[in-house]
Each structure stands twice: as structure tokens, then as C-alpha cells.
């Protein structure tokens, strides 16, 4: 093992890297861990391992089979460059190009919102409440396609319309769908919520509308991690006003597309679930059937059933 306490600090000037003596894989991992410790980025060792594995184009566990292997100067230089970028709180996922969601390896890139584990709760809720063997699903704000692809992988006969206003996000989502062999069941649509679905003959035919919409209010922006507020696309998480407008639109517009007894499932921010439930209560033909908590016991997903023939 290479103790990090015995290693010098990483040079701050990239040009200084050219004069560094050769390093072995174990030494670089420890240097990276020490660097991230000084920067307050955790977990430092795992992050260093992931970045070095990317540079060396190998799986992370392979590093320890090659622990004493000397690293070429060009690879050292690239490793140091990635360390410093991550040290500025640039998201690790944008550096590696990958994020796991629902045990799926998804591609991500700058300009696309990075999927969070909390959103897996929404996928769980849909699977739990779905009774159709071949449901028709609309995923609003699909981003990199994580929700749509997870559902397609779990419900083999579903058909999904995955909508996003960002052409770049849709490009990434299409690549992810192709990688996971579900492209034949997902139609990607560029547009704002239901706007581009109006002329596709989907009115009152949809079984599920699902969405992880922007829900961070203006008052919450300062408390966000620098990784989010500096680098992730604001359109994907910022909710102007009180954060309820997007939910009001989704609820109201879903009524024209859901079949009777169809469902709407939305992710909500911490402390928002009661306000979102109240939006459903204001309209006469919805019944909230579940508020599902995440692993931190925070209500994270709300599921409602559309009952237009049972008013009042």
C-alpha cells in the first residue's frame, strides 16, 4: 500500500507535471485522495480511482491488479487535469461521462441533468401500481432518459413517449436507449410538456404520466451544492415562483391525455408533498393513492389516479 501521508502535494501549475518523476498507479490514487481531502471532496479515494480508471481506460477494480504499474507521463498529466477540475467541484459524472441509475450504466454529459438515486423511488412506484401488461407512458422532462429507460427495461411491452425541451438531452437519451436496447419502445419528442403530443392521437389513451420536474425554488438556490448551481443546466432544476407552477401545468394538462383510471406520478422536493397533494385536491377528479418516501424517509414521489367520471 502507498500511504498518502508520504506524498507531496499535486502541483497547481499543469506545466509542473512535465517534470514529475514517474508515478505508479498506487501512488497516483493516494495523491488524488490527499488532494481531494484538502479540497473537502468526498469520497476522495473512490473519486481518484474512478478518474484514474477513466484515464487508463480500465474498470476500477483492475487498478489494484496493476497497483505497481508505472503510468505514462501523458496519462499522469491527464489524471492531474481531471483531479483539478473535480477539485473545482465540477461534477464527477461529467468527467467520467457515466452515472448509474436503476443498475443501468447511463451516459451523461454537460448540459444534461445528472440522475439521482432518489428518482428510483418514482420508478418503483410506477412498477408497483401498474396493472397493464402493455402500458402507454409519457415521461415529461426525460433528461438523459433514465426514467423512461428504467421503465422500458422493467415493463417489456410498454410504449413510452419521452419528452424534453432540450435537444441535447434528447440526443443523450437516444444514445442511452440504444445502449440498453429499448429504442424500439421509446419515442423521443422535443417540446414543452404535452405541446408536441397534441396531434399524435394520444388524448385519453395514456396509462401513465411520469415526471421529475424542476422543483428547486429561488429561495433554495443558495443552499445547493456548487456542483449543481455552477454546472448543471438550470432549466432542469430551477422552479420560478413558489415551485408549484410546473406541477399545476402537469396536473391540468394530464387530464386531456390520461385514460379513466390512468395515473400520474411525480417526484417532489423535500417538504413539498403536502402542497402538491393540495393541488390535486383542488381539482375534483383526482385521488392521491400514495406518497412514497426515499431512503432518507423524505416523501419523494406522489402517485395520483385520474377519476373523471367520479366527480365530487
Backbone as numpy.savetxt, mean C-alpha at the origin, in Angstrom:
# Nx Ny Nz CAx CAy CAz Cx Cy Cz
31.06 -13.11 13.05 30.21 -11.90 13.05 31.09 -10.66 13.05
30.54 -9.60 12.43 31.29 -8.36 12.36 30.65 -7.35 13.31
31.27 -7.04 14.45 30.67 -6.10 15.41 30.66 -4.69 14.85
29.47 -4.05 14.86 29.35 -2.71 14.29 30.14 -1.69 15.09
30.42 -1.96 16.34 31.14 -0.99 17.15 32.58 -0.78 16.67
33.08 -1.72 15.87 34.46 -1.60 15.43 34.60 -0.90 14.09
33.47 -0.44 13.56 33.51 0.11 12.20 33.41 1.62 12.22
34.10 2.24 11.28 34.06 3.71 11.17 32.72 4.17 10.59
32.45 5.45 10.71 31.22 5.99 10.15 31.30 6.01 8.62
30.13 5.94 8.00 30.08 5.99 6.55 30.42 7.40 6.09
31.31 7.57 5.13 31.64 8.91 4.63 30.41 9.60 4.08
30.30 10.89 4.33 29.14 11.64 3.85 29.30 12.11 2.42
30.51 12.20 1.93 30.77 12.60 0.56 30.92 11.34 -0.29
30.04 11.13 -1.31 30.15 9.93 -2.12 31.52 9.73 -2.74
32.23 10.83 -3.03 33.55 10.69 -3.63 34.53 9.99 -2.69
34.30 10.13 -1.38 35.18 9.47 -0.42 35.08 7.95 -0.52
33.95 7.45 -1.03 33.77 6.01 -1.14 34.80 5.39 -2.08
35.28 6.19 -3.06 36.21 5.66 -4.05 37.52 5.24 -3.41
37.87 5.87 -2.30 39.15 5.56 -1.66 39.03 4.55 -0.52
37.82 4.04 -0.31 37.63 3.09 0.78 38.35 1.78 0.48
38.87 1.16 1.54 39.42 -0.18 1.38 38.28 -1.16 1.11
38.55 -2.28 0.47 37.50 -3.25 0.17 36.73 -3.66 1.42
35.46 -3.93 1.25 34.60 -4.35 2.37 34.01 -5.72 2.04
33.76 -6.49 3.08 33.05 -7.75 2.93 31.58 -7.53 3.24
30.76 -8.48 2.81 29.31 -8.35 2.98 28.95 -8.13 4.45
29.54 -8.89 5.36 29.23 -8.73 6.78 29.58 -7.36 7.30
30.71 -6.81 6.83 31.11 -5.47 7.27 30.12 -4.42 6.78
29.67 -4.55 5.54 28.73 -3.56 5.00 27.40 -3.60 5.74
26.95 -4.77 6.09 25.70 -4.88 6.86 25.83 -4.15 8.19
26.95 -4.37 8.87 27.15 -3.72 10.17 27.31 -2.21 10.02
28.00 -1.77 8.99 28.12 -0.32 8.76 26.75 0.29 8.52
25.94 -0.40 7.72 24.60 0.11 7.46 23.77 0.17 8.72
23.85 -0.86 9.54 23.10 -0.88 10.80 23.52 0.28 11.70
24.83 0.53 11.81 25.32 1.63 12.65 24.87 2.98 12.10
24.89 3.12 10.78 24.48 4.37 10.14 23.01 4.66 10.43
22.15 3.64 10.26 20.72 3.85 10.50 20.43 4.10 11.98
21.21 3.51 12.85 21.04 3.77 14.28 21.27 5.24 14.59
22.31 5.82 13.97 22.57 7.25 14.18 21.47 8.12 13.59
20.84 7.63 12.53 19.79 8.40 11.86 18.41 8.16 12.49
18.33 7.24 13.43 17.05 6.95 14.07 16.09 6.18 13.18
16.63 5.37 12.29 15.80 4.59 11.38 15.87 3.13 11.80
14.69 2.54 12.04 14.63 1.17 12.52 13.64 0.36 11.67
13.87 -0.96 11.51 15.01 -1.73 12.02 16.24 -1.55 11.13
17.32 -1.09 11.71 18.49 -0.73 10.94 19.15 -1.90 10.23
19.32 -3.01 10.94 20.03 -4.14 10.33 19.23 -4.73 9.17
17.95 -4.93 9.37 17.11 -5.49 8.31 17.11 -4.58 7.08
17.02 -3.27 7.32 17.02 -2.32 6.21 18.33 -2.39 5.44
19.45 -2.45 6.16 20.75 -2.57 5.50 20.83 -3.86 4.68
20.31 -4.94 5.23 20.33 -6.21 4.52 19.52 -6.15 3.23
18.34 -5.55 3.32 17.48 -5.46 2.14 18.13 -4.63 1.04
18.77 -3.54 1.43 19.42 -2.68 0.43 20.63 -3.36 -0.19
21.40 -4.06 0.63 22.56 -4.76 0.09 22.12 -5.91 -0.83
21.05 -6.60 -0.45 20.54 -7.67 -1.30 20.09 -7.13 -2.65
19.49 -5.93 -2.63 19.10 -5.31 -3.90 20.32 -5.01 -4.76
21.36 -4.44 -4.14 22.56 -4.09 -4.89 23.22 -5.33 -5.48
23.27 -6.39 -4.70 23.95 -7.62 -5.13 23.03 -8.55 -5.90
21.75 -8.14 -6.03 20.78 -8.89 -6.82 20.65 -10.34 -6.33
20.41 -10.45 -5.03 20.22 -11.77 -4.45 19.14 -11.67 -3.37
18.63 -12.82 -2.94 17.69 -12.83 -1.83 18.42 -12.53 -0.53
17.73 -11.89 0.41 18.38 -11.46 1.65 19.06 -12.61 2.40
18.43 -13.80 2.55 19.10 -14.87 3.30 20.43 -15.31 2.67
20.57 -15.10 1.37 21.81 -15.50 0.69 23.01 -14.70 1.20
22.76 -13.50 1.70 23.86 -12.67 2.19 24.67 -13.41 3.25
24.00 -14.18 4.09 24.71 -14.84 5.19 25.43 -16.11 4.74
25.13 -16.57 3.55 25.92 -17.65 2.97 27.18 -17.10 2.28
27.16 -15.77 2.06 28.28 -15.12 1.37 28.91 -14.06 2.27
28.78 -14.23 3.59 29.09 -13.18 4.55 30.51 -12.66 4.45
31.46 -13.51 4.05 32.87 -13.10 3.97 33.30 -12.72 2.56
32.34 -12.66 1.67 32.66 -12.31 0.28 32.96 -10.82 0.16
34.03 -10.50 -0.56 34.40 -9.09 -0.77 33.49 -8.48 -1.83
33.08 -7.25 -1.59 32.12 -6.57 -2.47 32.88 -5.62 -3.40
32.52 -5.65 -4.67 33.17 -4.79 -5.66 32.93 -3.33 -5.33
33.89 -2.49 -5.72 33.81 -1.07 -5.37 32.55 -0.42 -5.94
32.16 -0.77 -7.15 30.95 -0.18 -7.75 29.71 -0.54 -6.92
29.66 -1.77 -6.44 28.52 -2.18 -5.61 28.55 -1.49 -4.25
29.75 -1.30 -3.69 29.88 -0.56 -2.44 29.34 0.84 -2.60
29.72 1.47 -3.69 29.30 2.84 -3.93 27.78 2.94 -4.03
27.17 1.99 -4.74 25.72 1.98 -4.87 25.06 1.72 -3.52
25.62 0.84 -2.74 25.08 0.55 -1.41 25.11 1.80 -0.53
26.23 2.51 -0.52 26.32 3.73 0.27 25.32 4.78 -0.22
25.12 4.85 -1.53 24.15 5.81 -2.07 22.75 5.51 -1.55
22.38 4.24 -1.55 21.06 3.86 -1.05 20.93 4.09 0.45
22.00 3.82 1.20 21.97 4.08 2.64 21.67 5.55 2.92
22.38 6.42 2.24 22.20 7.86 2.49 20.81 8.33 2.07
20.28 7.75 0.99 18.94 8.14 0.57 17.91 7.69 1.60
18.06 6.45 2.08 17.15 5.98 3.14 17.36 6.79 4.42
18.59 7.23 4.65 18.88 8.05 5.82 18.16 9.38 5.80
17.73 9.83 4.62 16.95 11.06 4.49 15.45 10.77 4.59
15.10 9.56 5.02 13.73 9.09 5.20 13.02 8.80 3.87
13.78 8.65 2.80 13.19 8.20 1.55 12.68 6.78 1.78
11.44 6.47 1.37 10.85 5.16 1.70 11.68 3.98 1.20
11.85 3.02 2.08 12.59 1.82 1.73 11.96 1.12 0.53
10.63 1.12 0.48 9.94 0.41 -0.60 10.24 1.02 -1.96
10.43 2.35 -2.01 10.77 2.98 -3.28 12.20 2.63 -3.69
13.06 2.37 -2.71 14.44 2.00 -3.02 14.54 0.55 -3.49
13.78 -0.34 -2.86 13.83 -1.75 -3.27 12.90 -2.03 -4.44
11.84 -1.18 -4.57 10.87 -1.39 -5.64 9.81 -2.42 -5.31
9.74 -2.85 -4.03 8.82 -3.92 -3.67 8.15 -3.65 -2.32
6.94 -4.20 -2.18 6.23 -4.20 -0.90 5.36 -5.44 -0.83
5.42 -6.16 0.28 4.57 -7.33 0.44 3.20 -6.91 0.94
2.18 -7.52 0.36 0.80 -7.29 0.79 0.03 -8.59 0.56
-0.62 -9.09 1.61 -1.40 -10.32 1.50 -0.52 -11.48 1.00
0.74 -11.47 1.43 1.75 -12.46 1.01 2.05 -12.40 -0.48
1.72 -11.28 -1.10 2.03 -11.05 -2.51 3.17 -10.05 -2.61
4.13 -10.34 -3.47 5.23 -9.41 -3.71 4.79 -8.42 -4.77
4.55 -7.18 -4.36 4.03 -6.16 -5.27 5.11 -5.14 -5.63
5.08 -4.71 -6.88 5.97 -3.65 -7.32 5.41 -2.31 -6.86
6.28 -1.43 -6.39 5.89 -0.06 -6.06 6.98 0.87 -6.59
6.61 2.11 -6.79 7.58 3.09 -7.30 7.15 4.47 -6.84
8.05 5.46 -6.86 7.66 6.82 -6.49 6.44 7.27 -7.29
5.52 7.94 -6.60 4.29 8.37 -7.24 3.14 7.42 -7.02
3.40 6.29 -6.35 2.36 5.31 -6.03 2.33 5.10 -4.52
1.14 5.13 -3.95 1.00 4.93 -2.51 1.46 3.53 -2.13
2.19 3.42 -1.03 2.74 2.14 -0.57 1.68 1.42 0.27
1.30 0.20 -0.11 0.29 -0.53 0.68 0.74 -0.77 2.11
-0.24 -0.69 3.03 0.02 -0.94 4.45 -0.64 -2.25 4.88
-0.06 -2.90 5.88 -0.68 -4.13 6.40 -2.11 -3.92 6.89
-2.43 -2.72 7.40 -3.77 -2.46 7.91 -4.84 -2.72 6.85
-4.49 -2.50 5.59 -5.48 -2.64 4.52 -5.83 -4.10 4.27
-5.02 -5.02 4.76 -5.37 -6.43 4.64 -6.67 -6.73 5.37
-7.01 -5.93 6.37 -8.26 -6.11 7.10 -9.45 -5.94 6.17
-9.35 -5.02 5.21 -10.42 -4.81 4.25 -10.59 -6.05 3.37
-9.48 -6.60 2.92 -9.53 -7.83 2.11 -10.18 -8.96 2.90
-9.80 -9.10 4.16 -10.38 -10.13 5.03 -11.90 -9.96 5.14
-12.34 -8.71 5.28 -13.77 -8.45 5.46 -14.55 -8.84 4.22
-14.03 -8.52 3.05 -14.73 -8.87 1.81 -14.84 -10.39 1.68
-13.74 -11.09 1.92 -13.74 -12.55 1.82 -14.73 -13.16 2.82
-14.78 -12.60 4.01 -15.67 -13.14 5.04 -17.14 -12.98 4.66
-17.50 -11.84 4.11 -18.92 -11.55 3.88 -19.39 -11.90 2.46
-18.47 -12.16 1.56 -18.88 -12.47 0.20 -19.54 -13.84 0.11
-20.68 -13.90 -0.57 -21.39 -15.17 -0.74 -21.52 -15.56 -2.21
-21.10 -14.69 -3.10 -21.21 -14.99 -4.53 -19.96 -15.72 -5.02
-20.12 -16.78 -5.83 -18.94 -17.48 -6.36 -18.23 -16.68 -7.45
-18.94 -15.75 -8.06 -18.34 -14.93 -9.13 -18.75 -13.46 -8.99
-18.36 -12.83 -7.90 -18.79 -11.45 -7.65 -18.20 -10.44 -8.63
-18.98 -9.41 -8.88 -18.53 -8.27 -9.67 -18.13 -7.18 -8.67
-16.86 -6.75 -8.74 -16.28 -5.88 -7.72 -15.72 -4.62 -8.36
-15.90 -3.49 -7.70 -15.26 -2.23 -8.09 -14.31 -1.81 -6.98
-13.05 -1.60 -7.33 -12.02 -1.14 -6.39 -11.69 0.30 -6.73
-12.09 1.22 -5.86 -11.90 2.64 -6.11 -10.59 3.12 -5.48
-9.73 3.74 -6.29 -8.43 4.19 -5.81 -7.49 3.01 -5.65
-7.33 2.25 -6.72 -6.61 0.97 -6.64 -5.13 1.10 -6.36
-4.52 2.26 -6.66 -3.09 2.43 -6.41 -2.28 1.41 -7.18
-1.42 0.67 -6.49 -0.60 -0.36 -7.15 -1.38 -1.64 -7.40
-2.69 -1.63 -7.09 -3.55 -2.77 -7.36 -3.62 -3.78 -6.23
-3.13 -3.43 -5.05 -3.01 -4.43 -3.99 -4.32 -5.07 -3.58
-5.38 -4.27 -3.39 -6.66 -4.84 -2.96 -7.25 -5.70 -4.08
-7.27 -5.18 -5.29 -7.85 -5.90 -6.41 -7.13 -7.22 -6.66
-5.80 -7.20 -6.62 -5.02 -8.40 -6.89 -5.18 -9.42 -5.77
-5.22 -8.95 -4.53 -5.43 -9.87 -3.40 -6.79 -10.56 -3.52
-7.83 -9.78 -3.86 -9.16 -10.37 -4.00 -9.22 -11.33 -5.18
-8.59 -10.96 -6.28 -8.58 -11.85 -7.45 -7.85 -13.15 -7.16
-6.84 -13.08 -6.30 -6.09 -14.29 -5.96 -6.88 -15.20 -5.02
-7.83 -14.63 -4.27 -8.61 -15.40 -3.31 -9.98 -15.83 -3.85
-10.50 -15.10 -4.83 -11.83 -15.39 -5.39 -11.64 -15.62 -6.89
-11.32 -16.83 -7.29 -10.86 -17.09 -8.66 -11.83 -16.70 -9.77
-13.13 -16.66 -9.49 -14.10 -16.38 -10.56 -14.65 -14.95 -10.47
-14.01 -14.09 -9.71 -14.50 -12.70 -9.62 -14.11 -11.91 -10.87
-14.80 -10.80 -11.08 -14.44 -9.83 -12.11 -14.33 -8.48 -11.42
-13.22 -7.78 -11.64 -12.94 -6.55 -10.90 -12.68 -5.39 -11.85
-13.28 -4.24 -11.53 -12.95 -2.98 -12.19 -12.12 -2.18 -11.18
-10.86 -1.96 -11.51 -9.94 -1.26 -10.61 -9.72 0.15 -11.14
-10.13 1.13 -10.35 -10.17 2.52 -10.81 -9.13 3.36 -10.07
-8.45 4.22 -10.81 -7.56 5.19 -10.18 -7.45 6.41 -11.08
-7.26 7.56 -10.45 -7.15 8.81 -11.20 -5.74 9.01 -11.74
-4.78 8.20 -11.25 -3.37 8.35 -11.63 -2.99 7.34 -12.72
-2.60 7.81 -13.90 -2.16 6.87 -14.93 -0.90 6.12 -14.54
-0.03 6.76 -13.76 1.18 6.07 -13.32 0.85 4.92 -12.39
-0.07 5.16 -11.44 -0.48 4.08 -10.53 -1.06 2.91 -11.31
-1.88 3.21 -12.31 -2.49 2.14 -13.11 -1.44 1.35 -13.89
-0.42 2.02 -14.34 0.66 1.32 -15.05 1.32 0.30 -14.13
1.60 0.73 -12.89 2.20 -0.18 -11.92 1.23 -1.30 -11.57
-0.06 -0.97 -11.40 -1.07 -1.97 -11.05 -1.19 -3.04 -12.15
-1.13 -2.61 -13.39 -1.21 -3.59 -14.49 -0.02 -4.54 -14.45
1.15 -4.02 -14.16 2.34 -4.88 -14.07 2.19 -5.88 -12.93
1.65 -5.42 -11.80 1.44 -6.33 -10.67 0.41 -7.41 -11.01
-0.66 -7.03 -11.69 -1.68 -8.01 -12.06 -1.09 -9.06 -13.00
-0.25 -8.63 -13.92 0.40 -9.56 -14.85 1.35 -10.50 -14.10
2.12 -9.95 -13.16 3.07 -10.78 -12.40 2.36 -11.86 -11.61
1.16 -11.54 -11.11 0.43 -12.50 -10.28 -0.68 -13.23 -11.05
-0.66 -13.10 -12.37 -1.50 -13.88 -13.27 -3.00 -13.70 -13.01
-3.41 -12.46 -12.77 -4.84 -12.18 -12.59 -5.32 -11.10 -13.56
-4.52 -10.79 -14.58 -4.87 -9.73 -15.52 -6.18 -10.00 -16.24
-6.50 -11.27 -16.43 -7.72 -11.61 -17.17 -8.99 -11.30 -16.39
-8.85 -11.03 -15.09 -10.04 -10.77 -14.27 -10.10 -9.35 -13.74
-9.17 -8.50 -14.14 -9.17 -7.12 -13.67 -9.14 -6.17 -14.86
-10.11 -5.27 -14.90 -10.14 -4.21 -15.89 -9.70 -2.92 -15.20
-8.63 -2.32 -15.68 -8.11 -1.10 -15.07 -8.70 0.12 -15.78
-9.21 1.05 -14.98 -9.93 2.20 -15.51 -9.35 3.48 -14.93
-8.96 4.41 -15.78 -8.46 5.71 -15.32 -9.63 6.67 -15.15
-9.79 7.19 -13.94 -10.89 8.12 -13.72 -11.09 8.42 -12.25
-12.02 9.32 -11.99 -12.34 9.78 -10.64 -13.56 9.01 -10.13
-13.33 8.09 -9.20 -14.38 7.24 -8.65 -15.19 6.58 -9.77
-16.51 6.81 -9.82 -17.35 6.09 -10.78 -17.48 6.77 -12.14
-16.85 7.91 -12.33 -17.08 8.72 -13.52 -16.94 7.93 -14.81
-15.85 7.15 -14.94 -15.59 6.43 -16.18 -16.33 5.10 -16.27
-17.11 4.77 -15.24 -17.88 3.53 -15.25 -19.32 3.75 -15.68
-19.69 5.01 -15.87 -21.09 5.35 -16.14 -21.66 4.67 -17.38
-20.82 4.47 -18.39 -21.32 3.98 -19.68 -20.94 2.53 -19.95
-20.64 1.78 -18.87 -20.23 0.39 -19.04 -21.33 -0.62 -18.70
-22.53 -0.12 -18.45 -23.64 -1.02 -18.16 -23.55 -1.72 -16.82
-22.95 -1.04 -15.85 -22.74 -1.66 -14.54 -23.76 -1.23 -13.48
-24.68 -0.38 -13.83 -25.63 0.13 -12.85 -26.46 -1.00 -12.23
-26.46 -1.01 -10.89 -27.22 -1.98 -10.09 -26.83 -3.42 -10.40
-25.56 -3.63 -10.77 -25.05 -4.98 -11.04 -23.87 -5.35 -10.14
-23.30 -4.39 -9.46 -22.07 -4.62 -8.70 -22.38 -5.31 -7.37
-21.60 -6.33 -7.05 -21.76 -7.02 -5.76 -20.99 -6.32 -4.64
-19.81 -5.81 -4.98 -18.96 -5.17 -3.97 -18.34 -3.89 -4.53
-18.39 -2.84 -3.73 -17.53 -1.66 -3.94 -16.55 -1.64 -2.77
-15.27 -1.59 -3.06 -14.25 -1.54 -2.01 -13.36 -0.33 -2.25
-12.85 0.24 -1.16 -11.99 1.42 -1.33 -11.18 1.69 -0.07
-9.94 2.07 -0.30 -9.10 2.66 0.75 -8.84 4.09 0.31
-9.78 5.00 0.60 -9.67 6.36 0.08 -8.73 7.23 0.91
-8.38 8.41 0.41 -7.58 9.34 1.23 -8.39 9.74 2.46
-7.74 9.68 3.64 -8.48 10.06 4.85 -7.66 10.85 5.86
-6.46 11.27 5.50 -5.65 12.09 6.41 -6.09 13.55 6.28
-6.58 14.13 7.38 -7.07 15.50 7.35 -5.90 16.49 7.47
-6.18 17.74 7.17 -5.15 18.78 7.22 -4.53 18.88 8.61
-5.34 18.69 9.63 -4.82 18.81 11.00 -3.90 17.66 11.38
-3.94 16.57 10.61 -3.11 15.40 10.92 -1.80 15.37 10.14
-1.64 16.26 9.19 -0.49 16.19 8.30 0.84 16.31 9.04
0.89 17.20 10.04 2.16 17.42 10.74 2.61 16.20 11.54
1.67 15.32 11.87 2.03 14.15 12.66 2.45 12.95 11.80
2.40 13.12 10.50 2.77 12.02 9.61 4.27 11.78 9.64
4.65 10.54 9.39 6.07 10.23 9.26 6.64 10.99 8.06
7.92 11.39 8.15 8.51 12.12 7.02 8.50 11.31 5.73
8.57 9.97 5.84 8.51 9.13 4.65 7.24 9.40 3.85
6.13 9.64 4.58 4.85 9.86 3.92 4.74 11.28 3.39
4.90 12.26 4.27 4.62 13.64 3.86 5.65 14.22 2.92
6.87 13.65 2.91 7.88 14.16 1.98 7.83 13.48 0.62
7.43 12.21 0.60 7.70 11.43 -0.60 6.50 10.72 -1.23
5.48 10.36 -0.45 4.36 9.66 -1.06 3.39 10.66 -1.69
2.64 10.26 -2.74 1.78 11.19 -3.46 0.64 11.71 -2.58
0.56 13.02 -2.35 -0.48 13.57 -1.45 -1.89 13.22 -1.87
-2.11 13.08 -3.18 -3.46 12.77 -3.66 -3.96 11.44 -3.11
-3.04 10.58 -2.71 -3.43 9.25 -2.24 -3.79 9.20 -0.77
-3.45 10.25 -0.01 -3.75 10.17 1.43 -4.36 11.45 2.01
-4.24 12.58 1.35 -4.75 13.83 1.90 -6.24 13.99 1.62
-7.00 14.28 2.68 -8.44 14.47 2.58 -8.79 15.88 3.04
-9.01 16.82 2.11 -9.32 18.20 2.49 -10.57 18.28 3.35
-10.71 19.39 4.06 -11.86 19.57 4.94 -11.76 18.65 6.13
-12.85 18.06 6.50 -12.85 17.17 7.66 -12.57 15.74 7.33
-12.25 15.45 6.08 -11.94 14.08 5.68 -13.14 13.23 5.34
-14.34 13.80 5.36 -15.55 13.00 5.14 -16.09 13.10 3.71
-15.67 14.12 2.97 -16.26 14.36 1.64 -16.10 13.16 0.72
-14.93 12.56 0.70 -14.70 11.43 -0.20 -15.60 10.26 0.17
-15.85 10.05 1.46 -16.74 8.98 1.89 -18.19 9.27 1.48
-18.59 10.53 1.62 -19.94 10.91 1.19 -20.14 10.61 -0.29
-19.14 10.92 -1.10 -19.23 10.66 -2.54 -19.32 9.17 -2.82
-18.45 8.38 -2.15 -18.43 6.95 -2.40 -19.76 6.31 -2.02
-20.30 6.70 -0.86 -21.57 6.13 -0.41 -22.69 6.49 -1.38
-22.80 7.77 -1.72 -23.88 8.23 -2.60 -23.77 7.63 -3.99
-22.58 7.65 -4.56 -22.43 7.17 -5.94 -22.52 5.65 -6.02
-22.17 4.96 -4.93 -22.30 3.50 -4.94 -23.74 3.05 -5.11
-24.67 3.88 -4.65 -26.08 3.50 -4.70 -26.57 3.28 -6.13
-25.92 3.92 -7.08 -26.33 3.73 -8.47 -25.70 2.51 -9.12
-24.77 1.87 -8.45 -24.05 0.75 -9.06 -24.26 -0.57 -8.33
-24.47 -0.54 -7.03 -24.64 -1.78 -6.29 -26.00 -2.42 -6.56
-26.02 -3.73 -6.65 -27.28 -4.46 -6.70 -27.90 -4.45 -5.31
-29.17 -4.81 -5.25 -29.80 -4.93 -3.93 -29.06 -6.00 -3.12
-28.78 -5.70 -1.87 -28.01 -6.55 -0.96 -26.52 -6.61 -1.33
-26.09 -5.70 -2.20 -24.67 -5.56 -2.46 -23.98 -4.90 -1.28
-22.65 -4.84 -1.31 -21.90 -4.35 -0.15 -20.89 -3.29 -0.54
-20.65 -2.42 0.43 -19.60 -1.41 0.34 -18.66 -1.61 1.52
-17.36 -1.74 1.24 -16.35 -1.88 2.30 -15.31 -0.79 2.13
-15.08 -0.03 3.18 -14.11 1.07 3.11 -13.16 1.01 4.29
-11.92 1.37 4.03 -10.98 1.56 5.12 -11.19 2.96 5.70
-11.00 3.09 7.01 -11.19 4.38 7.67 -9.97 4.68 8.54
-9.75 5.96 8.79 -8.65 6.39 9.63 -8.94 6.15 11.10
-7.89 6.20 11.91 -8.05 6.01 13.35 -9.00 7.06 13.92
-10.01 6.62 14.62 -10.97 7.52 15.25 -12.06 8.02 14.32
-12.10 7.54 13.07 -13.10 8.04 12.12 -14.32 7.15 12.00
-14.28 5.96 12.55 -15.31 4.98 12.25 -16.72 5.43 12.62
-16.86 6.15 13.73 -18.20 6.59 14.13 -18.75 7.64 13.18
-17.88 8.53 12.72 -18.32 9.55 11.77 -18.73 8.94 10.43
-17.98 7.93 10.00 -18.31 7.28 8.73 -19.60 6.49 8.88
-19.77 5.81 10.01 -21.01 5.08 10.26 -22.21 6.02 10.25
-22.00 7.23 10.77 -23.09 8.22 10.79 -23.49 8.64 9.38
-22.52 8.66 8.46 -22.85 9.00 7.08 -23.80 7.97 6.47
-23.58 6.70 6.78 -24.49 5.67 6.30 -25.87 5.83 6.95
-25.87 6.15 8.25 -27.13 6.27 8.97 -27.99 7.42 8.44
-27.35 8.42 7.85 -28.07 9.56 7.30 -28.87 9.20 6.05
-28.51 8.10 5.42 -29.22 7.65 4.23 -30.05 6.42 4.61
-31.22 6.28 4.03 -32.20 5.34 4.57 -32.01 3.89 4.18
-31.16 3.60 3.20 -31.12 2.22 2.74 -29.75 1.55 2.87
-29.09 1.85 3.97 -27.83 1.18 4.27 -27.89 0.56 5.66
-27.20 -0.56 5.80 -27.08 -1.19 7.11 -25.62 -1.55 7.33
-25.00 -0.93 8.33 -23.62 -1.27 8.67 -23.63 -2.64 9.34
-22.87 -3.59 8.77 -22.89 -4.96 9.29 -21.60 -5.34 10.02
-20.53 -4.55 9.85 -19.31 -4.86 10.59 -18.40 -3.65 10.63
-17.77 -3.44 11.80 -16.61 -2.57 11.93 -15.46 -3.47 12.35
-14.50 -3.60 11.51 -13.43 -4.60 11.71 -12.15 -3.90 12.14
-11.55 -4.36 13.23 -10.35 -3.72 13.78 -9.09 -4.32 13.17
-8.02 -3.51 13.16 -6.73 -4.00 12.70 -5.99 -4.68 13.85
-4.72 -5.03 13.62 -3.96 -5.74 14.65 -3.69 -4.88 15.88
-3.83 -3.56 15.74 -3.67 -2.67 16.87 -4.98 -2.38 17.58
-6.02 -3.15 17.25 -7.36 -3.00 17.84 -8.01 -1.66 17.48
-7.58 -1.04 16.39 -8.18 0.19 15.91 -9.22 -0.15 14.84
-10.46 0.32 14.99 -11.47 0.07 13.94 -10.94 0.59 12.59
-10.82 -0.31 11.62 -10.10 0.04 10.40 -10.93 -0.14 9.14
-11.88 -1.07 9.16 -12.70 -1.33 7.98 -14.17 -1.35 8.37
-14.97 -0.68 7.58 -16.41 -0.65 7.80 -17.09 -1.30 6.60
-18.00 -2.23 6.87 -18.73 -2.92 5.81 -20.21 -2.61 5.97
-20.85 -2.19 4.86 -22.27 -1.87 4.89 -22.99 -2.60 3.76
-24.25 -2.97 4.03 -25.08 -3.63 3.02 -26.09 -2.63 2.44
-26.28 -2.69 1.14 -27.19 -1.80 0.44 -28.57 -2.45 0.36
-29.59 -1.81 0.99 -30.94 -2.37 1.06 -31.96 -1.35 0.56
-31.97 -1.07 -0.75 -32.83 0.01 -1.26 -34.31 -0.26 -1.14
-34.73 -1.52 -1.06 -36.17 -1.83 -0.98 -36.66 -1.94 0.44
-35.79 -1.61 1.38 -36.20 -1.68 2.79 -35.95 -0.34 3.46
-36.62 0.68 2.97 -36.39 2.04 3.47 -37.02 2.21 4.84
-36.34 3.13 5.58 -36.86 3.47 6.90 -36.56 2.39 7.90
